[in-house]
Amino acid sequence: MKVKVKLEKQAKGLSFQDLVLQLSQFWVKQGCVLQQPYDVEVGAGTMHPETFLRVLGPHPYRVGYVQPSRRPADGRYGENPNRLYKHFQFQVILKPSPVDIQDVYLKSLRAIGIRLKDHDIRFEEDNWESPTLGAWGIGWQVLLDGLEITQFTYFQQSGGIDLDPISVELTYGLERICAFLQGVESVYDLRWSADKTYGDVRLLEEQQLSVYSFDRSDSAAIRSEFELQEKQAKELLDAFKGTKGKERARYPLLAAYDLCLKCSHLFNLMDARGVISTTERAALMGRVRALACRTASSYLEQLNETAAPLGVGA
Amino acid sequence: MKPSAPSKSRPLELVFEIGCEEIPAGMLSKAEEELRANVEKLLTAEELSAGTVVETFSTSRRLSAWVQGLPAKQTDVELEVTGPPKSVAYDSVGAPTRAALSFAEKQRVHVNSLYLLQTPKGEYLAAKQIKSGRTAEQILTAVLPRTVHDLTWPRSMTWTGLGGPRFIRPIRWVVAILDGKPLKLTITGLTAGNVTRGHRFLGSNAIRVTSFADYEKKLHSNGVILRAARRQEKIAKELEGLAKRGNYRVHEDPELQKLVTYLNEYPTVIQGDFDPAFLNLPDEILVTVMRDHQKYFAIENKSGELAPHFLAVINADEDTKGIIRAGHERVLRARFADARFFWESDQKCRLADYLSKLERVTYESRLGSYRDKVERIRDIARWLTEQWFNLGMLQAHVAEADRAAELAKCDLATEMVREFPELQGIVGGLYARAQGEPDEIADAIYDHYRPVGLDDPIPRNLTGCAVALADKVDSVVGCLAVGIVPTGSSDPYGLRRASLGIVKIILEKKLPVSLSLAIGAAAKALVTHKPKRGVTPGQEAKALDFILDRAKFVFREREQFGYDEVSAVFRAGADDLVDAQKRLVALKAIRKSKNFEPLAVSFKRIRKILEKAGVPLTNERHVNPELFESAAERDLHSAVRTAASKVLSFKRGGKYQEALEVIAGLRPTVDRFFDEVMVMAEKEAVRNNRLALLAELLREFTTVADFSEIGGEEGS
C-alpha cells in the first residue's frame, strides 16, 4: 500500500509528537513524574506497573506517561482508518484524587489547543473494568463533539484489592484527539512530525503485526508459552510466602507481574487467532486475573513491611 | 399529649442543593423522586410537614429540593405529668405533703398549680408542662443530610478511600438556605453554604443565592435550566422546528428524549448531515448507530424513509461557528464507515458459513455452544411445524422453519453483532435477505428473538413463530434441566422473558401447541445432540410449571381474568393454552348466572367430603344403582349421566359455555341430594357407593374448569 505524504500548507492542530509533548508538560506542571512506556507488551496503560501497582497502598503519587497498547484482535492490516493493532494512550494517575480534578482535566484540553467554549463537552457515564487485572472503577467517557477522547475513572479496585486512598486515572486516546485537532479522517494521515505522517512511522508495523496475529502466529507455541510463563509466575508467587527479612524486601514480585503481563498478551494473541472458545476464554482470563490478584496482594504485603518499595519514600 | 395553639410565625422556605460531578443521566428522574419522598418523610417524622409543599429537581450536576410553607418551629406540646396518688399527696387536713412538695419542685412548678387527675387507678396529683417545639433550623441542620445519605443508587462509589463517603459520583458542593440564611450543616465533609455553580462552560463557578426564585433565575442566567420539563420542552420544540425546515419529521424516540433531557444542563439541538451514500445501509443499522452510540435523533420523510441528516442535542447554547456540528458529523461518518465495513466484510462469506464459528460461542457451559443449540432449535421447529401441518395448517412450512432455525444464530459470530449486540437477529435477517434467502426465512430470522416483552410484537410469520418458540422452549427446558432457576431479579438467561414469549406467541397466533409435548420434544433434542444432556420427567414437569406460571400471570394481569377463574381452569388442565383461554372466556361469561356460585359451593363441599374420606378422583369406583336408597340419589345419578354425555359433545365442539351451562343446570339436583341424603351412611357399601357417585360427578364436570376453585375461599 502506498502512503500519501502530503503536507498541508497551513498545518492545523498539533502534530502527534507535539500533542505528546504538550500533555507531558501540562501534567509535569501538575506535579507528575513523567514516566516512560512499559517495555512489556500491554493492552492498556492501566497494565503499566506505574498504574496497576502504584494505586495500591497509602503513598501519594502522581505520574504521567505514554503507553503503546497492543490489541492484536483490533488489527486491520493498516486498512481501516480508525482501528489499530497498536495505539497510544497518554495515561495519568493522581493519587489521592484531587477535589478539582475535572477542572484540571479540562485545563489540559485547553493546553492542547481546544477552546472549551467552542465545543460540546460532556462527561457520560462509563464505568471501566479490566477482568484480567481484577480492576474496576467508576467514571465517564469524556465526549468532545460526540467523540470519545478520554476515559476518566475513579479507581475502586486493583488486583481485587479495595483501594485506599482512591486514585483518578485519566486515559487520553492520542490518535483520536490528534485526528480531531488536525481534522483528518484517517489515522495514517496524521502529521506525526513536521514532515512525517503517522503512516510513515507506523503503517508497516500495523500491516506486519496484523498478518502475524491473524494469519501467521503459531497458536500451539503461544499456548505452551502461556503455560510456561504462568508456571514461572506461580512458582515465584508461591515462594514469596516463605521469605523473610532482606530477601523478602527485595523479592522479585515485579518479575512475577511481568510474567503475568506476558500471559495477558499471549492470551490476546490466541484470541486474535480465534482459537479460544467462549468458555475457555473465561477460564484463561480467570487464570491471568489470579496471577494479577496474587501479585497485588503480595506486593501490598511487601509494601506494608518495607519502607520504600519501588523506591517510594515512606 | 395534645398540641397547644399553633404557632403564628411566618412560613419559611428551604432551598437545598447537592452539587455533584456528572450523575448518570438514566438515574436522575428516579433520584429526584426519591429525594422528594425522603424530604417529605423527614418533615412528617419531625412534625414539620403541615402546609408544606416539596418539589425536587435535577440536572446532571445537581439534585435540588425546594420546600415552601415550612413552619418556623414545631408546635409546642402540652404534657400532663402524673405524680403521687392523692392519698399520699395530701394529709388529713388537705395540706400538701412532702411528697407533693417534692413533685412540684421536680416539675419546676408552684405547688398551687398542681391539680388532681382522675385515672382508672384513682386520683393522682398532676402537673402541666409545656414542651416547646424545636425550630426548623435546629431540626433541618441535624437531619437534612439524611435525605441525601438515604438515596439509593444502583452502584455507589467512593472518591476518597475506604472510610470515605459513598455516593453515585463525588459530591463537590452543598447549598442549604433556610429563609435566606445558610444552614450550618455538613454533608460528606462539605459545609453547606449559599453558593452554587452554573453550567461548566456557560456559567460562573460561584453564584451566591438567597431564595429559590433567585436560585432558579441565577442558574438560568448561568446556563442551567433547572426543571427537567423545561429542558424537555426546549428539546422537543427545537427537534420539531429543525425537522420541519426540511419538511421532515423526527424518528419517534421518547426514551432518547428523556435521556438527553437529563444529560444536558442546557440542551440545544443542532442539525448535522451525512453522506446520502450511507443510506444504502439498512435503516435499522443507521438508526442504531445514531441512537445507541451517538444519542442522535434520526429524521425521516413523510413516508418514513430516513433522510441524510441527524439531530444532536448538545450541552451548549449555540454553535455559531459550526465547529460542533462539524465534529459530530465527523464522528458519525467514522461510525457509519465502520458499519459499512462490517456490512461488507461480514458478507464476504455467506450466513451459513458462520455456523462453524458458532461452535466457539458458548451458550451455557453444560448446554454446549450456539452451534449445538442451533441443532436443537431445528429439531423443535421441525417438530412444531409438522404438527401444525398435520392439523391442516397449510402455511406451516417444515423446510423453511428448518432453514430459518439453521441460520437464526449465525449473526452472533459476525462483526456487526459483535459491534452492535442489540441488533442480534435483525442483522441475521438483513444478511439473509441480502443474500437471496426468501422473505419468509429472512423475516423469521429477523424476528425470532421476539417478543422481548409483553408489549413487543410477535414474529410476523408462522415460520418465525416456530423458530422463536423452538429457541425459547429449548432455553427454558435446557436451563432448568441444569439447575439454572431464576430467582428474584436474577434471570441471566432470560427464562421468564422466554416463557412470556412462548405464552404470547401461542395465544396471539392461536397456535395448537401441547406444552408438555413441546417440552418433550425439547428434552429429546437435548439428549440427541451434543452435549447430550438428559432431562428427567421431574425436570420436564418443572419446565411445564414454569411456563404455566407465566401463562397464569398473563391471563390474570393482561387479560383481566380473576385469580380463582384462572385457578379453576388451570386445575382442569392448561396444556393447550388456546383451549384454556376459551374455557376461561366461557367461565367468565357463565359466572354471573344464578346457579353458578351455589353450585361452586357444592363442588367445594364434595371435594372436601372426598378428601376427608380419602377417595381419590382418579380411582374410578363403579357406581352401583342397586345400592341407592333414595330418589334424590337415583335422580342425581341419572342427571349426572345425561349431563355427562351432553357436556362431552359440547366440549368436543369447543362449545365451553354451553357445556358449563349444562353443568350449572345440575344445581337443583345436587342441592336436593345434599338436603335429603346422608353421604356418610352407616352401611359401608351404601357409603362407598355414594362417595363413588360424588367422585364421578367431580371427575366428569371439572374437565372444563374446576368449580371448587371458584369463590370466596381462595388461597385456603
Interface residues (C-beta under 8 A of the other chain):
Chain A: N80 P81 N82 R83 P96 S97 V99 Q102 L106 L116 K117 D118 H119 D120 I121 R122 F123 E124 E125 N127 I138 W140 L144 D145 G146 L147 Y154 Q156 D162 L163 D164 P165 I166 F180 G183 E185 G274 I276 S277 T278 T279
Chain B: E21 E22 P24 A25 G26 S60 R155 M157 T158 W159 T160 G161 L162 G163 G164 R169 P170 R172 R200 F201 L263 N264 Q294 A312 I314 N315 A316 D319 K321 I323 I324 A326 G327 H328 R330 V331 L332 R333 A334 A337 D338 F341 K357 E359 R360 V361 T362 S365 S369
